[in-house]
Amino acid sequence: MVPALRHGDALIVRRGARVRTGDVVVARFRSRPGLLVVKRAVREQDGGWWVEGDNAFVQDDSRAYGVADVIGRVSFRYYPRPGRLR
């Protein structure tokens, strides 16, 4: 998710919050339920969400694993660089 997020950023996540296209979310892929990811919601698909990272060169998102179930929407980054996510 670089440049929006970096390794070590601490986030506040609203579980069950309404998700819109473009939101940063925490999700699990149906094909890899043990993998918890932070990605950007692209579109609703098959009762879940198509999610992609901001870095087009890293394809560890729906392009590789398919549809994801969203757990929550990221509201705020509070450490080490506080701020809202765009």
C-alpha positions in Angstrom: 0.0 0.0 0.0 3.0 2.3 -0.4 2.8 5.3 -0.5 -0.5 5.6 1.4 0.7 3.1 4.1 4.1 1.8 5.2 5.2 -1.3 7.1 4.7 -0.5 10.8 1.9 2.0 10.5 -0.8 1.6 13.2 -4.4 1.9 12.1 -7.8 2.4 13.5 -10.3 0.1 11.8 -14.1 0.3 12.0 -15.5 -3.3 11.8 -18.6 -3.7 9.8 -18.4 0.0 8.5 -20.0 0.8 5.2 -17.4 0.4 2.4 -17.3 2.5 -0.7 -15.1 2.3 -3.8 -11.7 3.8 -3.0 -11.8 3.1 0.7 -8.8 1.4 2.4 -10.0 -1.8 4.0 -8.9 -4.8 6.1 -9.9 -8.0 4.3 -9.5 -11.8 4.0 -9.3 -13.5 0.6 -11.8 -16.4 0.2 -9.0 -18.5 -1.4 -6.5 -17.6 1.5 -8.6 -17.2 4.7 -5.5 -17.2 6.9 -4.1 -14.1 5.1 -5.2 -10.7 6.6 -4.5 -7.8 4.2 -4.9 -4.0 4.0 -5.9 -3.0 0.5 -8.0 -0.5 -1.4 -11.6 -1.5 -2.3 -12.1 -1.3 -6.1 -15.5 -2.7 -6.7 -18.2 -5.0 -5.3 -18.1 -8.5 -6.9 -19.8 -11.8 -6.1 -20.9 -10.8 -2.6 -17.5 -9.5 -1.7 -15.0 -6.9 -2.8 -12.3 -6.8 -5.5 -9.3 -5.2 -3.6 -6.0 -4.0 -4.9 -2.9 -2.5 -3.4 -1.7 1.0 -4.4 1.6 -0.4 -5.8 0.8 -1.8 -9.3 4.1 -3.8 -9.4 3.1 -5.9 -6.3 0.2 -8.2 -7.2 -0.6 -9.8 -3.8 -4.2 -8.7 -4.1 -7.4 -9.8 -5.9 -5.5 -10.1 -9.2 -3.8 -13.1 -7.5 -6.3 -14.4 -5.0 -9.7 -13.3 -6.2 -12.6 -11.8 -4.3 -12.1 -10.8 -0.6 -14.5 -10.4 2.3 -14.1 -7.0 4.0 -13.7 -7.1 7.8 -13.6 -3.3 8.3 -12.7 0.1 6.8 -9.5 1.9 7.9 -10.5 5.2 9.4 -7.2 6.7 10.6 -3.5 6.1 10.9 -2.3 7.0 14.4 1.4 6.0 14.4 4.1 6.9 13.4 2.6 9.5 10.9 -0.8 10.4 12.1 -3.5 11.3 9.5 -6.5 10.4 7.6 -6.1 8.2 4.6 -7.2 9.3 1.1 
